[in-house]
Amino acid sequence: MSLDRQGRVRLEGVVKKHGSFTALHGLDLDIAPGEFFALLGPSGSGKTTTLRILAGLESVNAGRVLLDEIDVTAKQPGERDVAMVFQSYALYPHMTVGQNIGFPLKMIGTPSAEISRAVRDAAASVDIAHLLDRRPGQLSGGQQQRCALARAIVRKPRLFLLDEPLSNLDAKLRVETRAELRRLQRTLGVTTVYVTHDQEEAMTMADRMALFIEGRVVQVGTPKEVFSRPASVAVAGFIGTPPMNLLPASMDSGRVRIGDIALPVASTGAAAGADVMLGVRPGDLRIGGDGLPAKVEFVEDFGDSAIANIQVNGQRVKSRVEADAGLSEGQSVRLSFAPGAAHLFDRATGLRI
C-alpha cells in the first residue's frame, strides 16, 4: 500500500447500544488520508463513543470499521496502528517525560538507542526537548498536553485520535495550542480525528467536520459549508457564536411573514402559505429602517463589538452590532435583513428548504 493512501477511515452502518439505550444509530463516515476531521457535538451526542470504537476500546452492535480498506471491526487496539490522546493525558507520574514518551516503543521491544532518537525527535516537534528529565507533576498543563502528544507521535501511527485534548487548558493557552496542534498535524500528515464540544476549535482546525446530535451525524462538510448552509434547524441552532436566530414564519408570495410584517427573501422552493422556520445569523440582522418592530432587552458589550438582545414577536433574538451603536435597554427598534441572508427550514421536518 502506498504511503499517500495511509490513514483512510470508513465507518459503515455502525450501531452502538448500551442496554436499551442506542448511543449510535447506523453511523456512516468516510475520512480521507491526511485529513484533520472533527467530531463536534454537545455532551452525550456519541462523538467520544465513535472515537473509542475507532480505537478498538468499544465494540459495535452492527456495522463495520475499515482502516485503509481493511476491516478492523474485531481487532484489538494494539492491532490497529492508532494513537489516542485522552482528555486526562494519562501520563505515568513515576516516569520522566522521556520515559513517558518512549513507553509505546519500549512495549514493542524497540532497541534503546532507537527509542532515545525517536523520543528526542518527538519531543522537539512539540517543543519540550528541554523537559525530558522532569516528571509530569513538575509540568504545567500545557507541557503535560505536549508530552501526551509526543507519546502519540513517537511511533508514527497511521491514525491520531484526540479526545478533547485542550479542554484542561486555560483560554489563552487553548488558542495558542490549537494553532500549534494544527501546524503539527500538517507537518506530520497523519489522519487525525478530533473530538470536541467546542465549535470554535472545530471551525478553526478541521478540514471537515461531522456534527453529532443524539447519536446521529446530522451534517458533514467543511466548517464554511456547515456554517453557511446548515442542513437543519438543529444544526443552525448549534453552529455559530451566538447561533442563528430562528423565528417561526409563513411564506407569502416570495416573502416571509412574521406577525403582520412580510419581508423579502431570496428565491426558495417553499410553497405559498407554507409554515417555515426563518433563520438569520446575528451578524446579518440589521437594526433600523423598515422591518419587524422590536424592543432592546439588554446589550452585551465585548469592547470591540457588542451583542444586542432584542425581543421580537415574543421571542429573543441576537444582533451583532458595533460597540458604539448607542442602543439602550427598552429602546424600540426595527429589524431587517438582506433577502439573501435568510435561511429557510421546513417547520415540520426541521430540514433546510
C-alpha positions in Angstrom: 0.0 0.0 0.0 1.4 3.4 -0.9 2.1 5.8 1.9 0.0 8.6 0.5 -3.1 6.3 0.9 -2.5 5.5 4.6 -5.0 6.6 7.1 -8.3 6.4 5.3 -11.1 5.7 7.8 -14.6 4.4 7.0 -17.4 3.7 9.3 -20.3 1.8 7.7 -23.7 1.5 9.4 -22.1 1.5 12.9 -24.6 0.9 15.7 -23.7 1.0 19.4 -26.1 0.2 22.2 -25.7 0.3 26.0 -28.6 -1.9 27.1 -31.8 -0.4 25.8 -30.1 2.9 25.0 -28.8 3.4 21.5 -25.7 5.6 21.5 -25.1 5.5 17.8 -27.8 5.0 15.2 -26.2 3.5 12.0 -23.3 5.8 11.6 -21.6 6.3 8.2 -18.4 8.3 7.9 -15.6 8.5 5.3 -12.4 10.3 6.3 -9.6 10.9 3.8 -5.9 10.1 4.3 -4.2 13.1 6.0 -7.4 14.8 6.8 -8.0 16.7 10.1 -11.5 15.6 10.8 -13.5 16.9 13.8 -16.4 15.2 15.6 -18.4 18.0 17.0 -21.5 17.9 19.2 -22.9 18.5 22.6 -22.2 16.2 25.6 -23.8 12.7 25.1 -24.2 13.1 21.3 -22.0 10.0 20.5 -18.7 11.6 19.4 -16.4 10.1 22.1 -18.1 6.7 21.6 -17.2 6.9 17.9 -13.6 7.7 18.8 -13.4 4.8 21.2 -14.9 2.5 18.5 -12.1 3.7 16.1 -9.5 3.0 18.8 -10.9 -0.5 19.5 -11.8 0.3 23.0 -15.5 -0.2 22.3 -17.2 -3.0 20.3 -20.1 -2.4 17.9 -23.5 -4.0 17.8 -23.7 -3.7 14.0 -21.7 -2.2 11.1 -18.0 -2.2 10.2 -14.9 -0.1 10.9 -12.4 0.0 8.0 -8.8 1.4 8.1 -7.2 1.6 4.7 -9.9 -0.7 3.4 -9.1 -3.4 5.9 -11.9 -4.5 8.2 -10.6 -3.8 11.8 -14.0 -4.1 13.5 -13.0 -7.1 15.6 -9.3 -6.2 16.0 -7.8 -5.2 19.4 -6.4 -1.7 19.9 -2.8 -2.9 19.6 -3.5 -4.3 16.1 -4.9 -1.1 14.6 -1.8 1.2 14.4 -3.7 4.1 16.0 -2.6 6.5 18.8 -5.0 8.2 21.2 -4.6 11.3 23.3 -7.1 11.4 26.1 -8.6 14.4 27.8 -6.8 13.5 31.0 -3.4 13.0 29.2 -3.0 9.6 31.1 0.7 10.2 31.8 2.6 7.9 34.2 3.5 10.0 37.3 6.5 7.9 38.3 8.2 8.1 34.9 10.1 11.0 33.4 8.8 12.9 30.4 11.3 11.0 28.2 10.2 7.6 29.6 6.5 8.5 29.1 7.1 9.5 25.5 9.2 6.3 24.8 6.9 3.9 26.6 4.9 2.8 23.5 8.2 1.9 21.7 9.5 0.1 24.8 6.3 -2.0 24.9 7.0 -3.3 21.4 10.7 -4.1 22.0 12.3 -1.3 20.1 16.1 -1.1 20.8 17.1 1.6 23.4 19.2 3.7 21.0 16.4 3.9 18.6 13.9 4.8 21.4 16.3 7.6 22.5 16.4 9.1 19.0 12.7 8.8 18.4 11.9 10.4 21.8 14.2 13.4 21.1 12.6 13.9 17.7 9.0 13.7 19.0 9.8 16.0 22.0 11.5 18.5 19.7 8.4 18.6 17.4 6.3 19.8 20.3 9.0 22.0 21.9 9.6 20.0 25.1 13.0 18.6 24.4 14.4 20.5 27.4 11.9 18.8 29.7 12.8 15.1 29.2 14.2 14.6 32.7 11.2 16.1 34.5 8.2 14.2 35.8 4.6 15.0 34.8 3.9 16.6 38.3 6.6 19.2 37.5 5.0 20.3 34.3 2.3 22.9 33.5 -1.0 21.8 32.0 0.2 22.8 28.5 3.5 20.9 28.9 1.7 17.8 30.0 -0.5 18.1 27.0 2.5 18.3 24.7 4.1 15.3 26.5 0.9 13.3 25.7 1.1 14.4 22.1 4.7 13.4 21.8 3.9 10.0 23.2 1.3 9.6 20.4 3.6 10.9 17.7 6.6 8.8 18.7 5.6 5.6 16.9 4.3 7.3 13.8 0.9 5.7 13.7 -1.4 5.9 10.7 -4.2 7.5 12.7 -4.3 10.0 15.6 -7.4 10.0 17.8 -7.7 13.1 20.0 -10.4 13.3 22.7 -10.9 16.9 23.8 -7.2 17.3 24.4 -7.4 21.1 25.0 -10.3 21.2 27.5 -8.0 21.3 30.6 -6.1 24.3 29.4 -6.9 27.9 30.1 -8.5 30.0 27.4 -5.3 31.8 26.2 -3.2 28.6 26.1 -6.0 26.7 24.4 -5.9 29.2 21.5 -2.1 29.0 21.2 -2.1 25.2 21.4 -4.8 25.0 18.8 -2.6 26.7 16.2 0.4 24.5 17.2 -1.6 21.3 17.0 -2.9 22.2 13.5 0.7 23.0 12.4 2.0 19.7 13.8 -0.8 17.7 12.1 0.0 19.4 8.8 3.7 18.7 9.2 3.2 15.0 10.1 0.4 14.5 7.5 -1.3 12.0 9.8 -5.0 11.4 9.5 -6.5 13.0 12.7 -9.9 12.5 14.2 -10.5 15.2 16.8 -13.4 15.1 19.3 -14.7 18.4 20.7 -17.8 20.1 22.0 -16.2 23.5 21.3 -17.3 24.6 17.9 -14.6 27.3 17.7 -12.0 24.5 17.9 -13.7 22.5 15.2 -14.3 25.6 12.9 -10.6 26.8 13.1 -8.8 23.5 13.0 -10.8 21.0 10.9 -10.6 20.3 7.2 -14.0 18.8 7.5 -16.3 18.0 10.4 -19.3 15.9 11.4 -21.9 17.4 13.6 -23.4 14.8 16.1 -26.8 15.2 17.7 -28.3 12.4 19.8 -26.3 9.6 18.3 -26.7 10.7 14.7 -24.5 12.6 12.3 -26.7 15.4 11.1 -24.3 17.1 8.7 -20.8 16.6 7.3 -18.8 19.3 5.5 -16.1 21.9 5.7 -16.6 24.4 8.6 -17.5 27.0 6.0 -20.2 24.7 4.4 -21.7 23.8 7.7 -21.8 27.4 8.8 -23.1 28.9 5.5 -25.7 26.2 4.7 -26.8 24.4 7.9 -28.8 21.3 6.9 -31.4 21.6 9.6 -32.8 23.7 12.4 -30.8 21.6 14.8 -27.5 22.4 13.1 -28.4 26.1 12.7 -29.2 26.3 16.4 -25.9 24.8 17.4 -23.3 26.3 15.0 -22.3 29.9 15.4 -21.4 32.1 18.4 -24.1 33.1 19.1 -26.0 30.6 17.0 -28.5 31.5 14.3 -31.7 33.3 15.3 -34.7 31.1 14.5 -38.3 32.5 14.1 -41.5 30.8 13.1 -42.9 32.3 10.0 -45.0 31.6 6.9 -44.4 32.1 3.2 -46.3 34.8 1.4 -45.5 35.3 -2.4 -41.7 35.3 -2.2 -41.8 37.0 1.2 -41.6 35.6 4.7 -44.3 36.7 7.1 -43.8 37.2 10.8 -46.9 38.6 12.6 -48.2 41.5 10.4 -44.9 42.1 8.6 -43.7 40.4 5.4 -40.1 40.7 4.3 -38.5 39.7 1.0 -36.3 36.6 0.9 -34.2 35.1 -2.0 -36.0 32.6 -4.2 -36.8 29.4 -2.4 -38.7 26.2 -3.0 -41.2 26.9 -0.3 -44.9 27.0 -1.3 -47.1 30.0 -0.6 -48.6 29.7 2.9 -46.0 27.1 4.0 -45.0 27.1 7.6 -41.3 27.7 7.8 -38.6 28.5 10.3 -36.7 31.6 9.4 -33.0 31.6 10.3 -30.9 34.8 10.3 -27.3 35.0 11.7 -26.7 37.6 14.4 -24.3 39.4 12.1 -26.9 39.6 9.3 -29.7 41.1 11.4 -29.9 44.8 10.8 -31.2 47.4 13.2 -33.0 50.5 11.8 -35.2 51.4 8.8 -38.2 49.3 7.9 -38.7 45.9 9.3 -40.0 43.9 12.3 -41.0 46.0 15.3 -38.8 45.0 18.3 -37.5 46.2 21.7 -34.0 46.1 23.0 -33.7 44.0 26.2 -30.0 44.4 27.0 -26.7 44.8 25.3 -23.6 42.6 25.9 -20.5 44.7 25.4 -17.3 42.9 24.3 -15.2 46.0 23.9 -14.7 45.9 20.2 -18.2 44.7 19.4 -21.5 44.0 21.1 -24.4 41.7 21.0 -27.9 43.3 21.3 -30.6 41.0 22.8 -33.9 42.0 21.3 -37.5 40.9 21.8 -39.4 40.5 18.5 -42.8 38.8 18.2 -42.5 37.3 21.7 -39.0 35.8 21.1 -35.5 36.9 21.9 -33.1 37.3 19.0 -29.5 38.5 19.0 -27.9 41.0 16.7 -24.1 41.7 16.4 -23.6 45.4 16.4 -20.8 48.0 16.8 -19.7 48.7 20.3 -20.8 52.3 20.0 -24.2 51.5 18.3 -25.8 53.6 21.0 -28.6 51.1 21.9 -30.2 51.3 25.3 -32.5 48.9 27.3 -36.1 49.3 26.5 -35.4 51.1 23.2 -37.9 50.4 20.3 -36.2 49.4 17.1 -36.9 47.7 13.8 -35.1 44.6 12.5 -34.5 43.6 8.9 -32.1 41.5 6.8 -30.9 41.3 3.2 -33.1 38.8 1.2 -30.0 36.6 0.6 -29.2 36.4 4.3 -32.4 34.4 5.1 -32.2 30.7 5.8 -35.5 28.8 5.5 -36.3 25.5 7.1 -39.4 23.3 6.9 -41.1 23.7 10.2 -42.5 20.2 10.3 -39.3 18.3 9.5 -36.7 20.9 10.6 -34.8 20.4 7.3 -33.4 23.1 5.1 -35.6 24.2 2.2 
